Structure formats: C-alpha cells, structure tokens
Amino acid sequence: MNNKYILSIKGLQVYDDQDDNTDIRLTTEADFENQDGVYFIDYEESEITGLQGTKTMIEVGENYVSLQRKGNVNTHMLFMKDRKTSTYYNTPYGDLTIGIFTDKLDIDVNDDGGKINVDYYLDVNSSTSSKNNFEIEIRRHNI
C-alpha cells in the first residue's frame, strides 16, 4: 500500500468561560499504514497548529484513537468512548495534567483512507476547561 496520503484535520475547542473559541484546520501530507488491522498516521505539525517542530503519530484501533506528540510539545492522549483517561502535557511553557473524557468516537477507516470523528472534554488539573472535537479525513495522495 502506498503510504503517502493527504490528511485533512478540523479541530474545535469551545471554552466554558470564554467567547473566544479555537477553530483549526490543517491539510498536510502524512504516512498512513495498516499493521495487522491497526492504522498508523504520522505527520509533521506546522505553524498553523501552533505546534511547529512537533511530530504527531496517531494510532487507530477498532475502539480507540491514540495521539502521541513528540518535539516542542510532548504528550500521549488516548480516546476511548465513554471513558476518562489522563495524560501529562509537556510544553515549552510548563507541564499540565490533563483529563480526557471521550463523548463520541466514530471510526471509519480502511486501507484506502477514511474518517475519524471525536468529541471529548478536557479538564486541566481536575477543572473542566473545554469541549473539543476533531475530524480527520485520510485520502490517497495521487502523485
């Protein structure tokens, strides 16, 4: 399988105590491969996401999405429907403990690409800070 794909990501953060929500859209080239029914997506973050200098690796299983970042920002986030997970979020500005409660997890991925849609809540140091969504579309790169 040709592992060069186009990745389109839409992310939205809605903050409880602010009118200023964050809406990010990114389209980039990514490596995409299937290893025994688990899909792996690797791409470099850009200035658009505010994470330039960071590599993101996404693992997509039947009932979970794992997102790991390494570089200027380091974290490993696990999304499982109706489950709360936690992680440390290491940034150049300091470290945070983050809780993740996944409300919706829709995965429709195969060797040709597909879509992932995740709704989740974040809490920082045990205080809810935002409702979030990300949508990822993966499609073959026609070179």
C-alpha positions, 0 to 999 in steps of 0.5 A: 500500500502506498503510504503517502496520503493527504490528511485533512484535520478540523479541530474545535475547542469551545471554552466554558468561560470564554467567547473566544473559541479555537477553530483549526484546520490543517491539510498536510501530507502524512504516512498512513499504514495498516499493521495487522488491522491497526492504522498508523498516521504520522505527520509533521505539525506546522505553524498553523497548529501552533505546534511547529517542530512537533511530530504527531503519530496517531494510532487507530484501533477498532475502539480507540484513537491514540495521539502521541506528540513528540518535539516542542510539545510532548504528550500521549492522549488516548480516546476511548468512548465513554471513558476518562483517561489522563495524560501529562502535557509537556510544553515549552511553557510548563507541564499540565495534567490533563483529563480526557473524557471521550463523548463520541468516537466514530471510526471509519477507516480502511486501507484506502483512507477514511474518517475519524470523528471525536468529541471529548472534554478536557479538564486541566488539573481536575477543572473542566476547561473545554469541549473539543472535537476533531475530524480527520479525513485520510485520502490517497495522495495521487502523485 
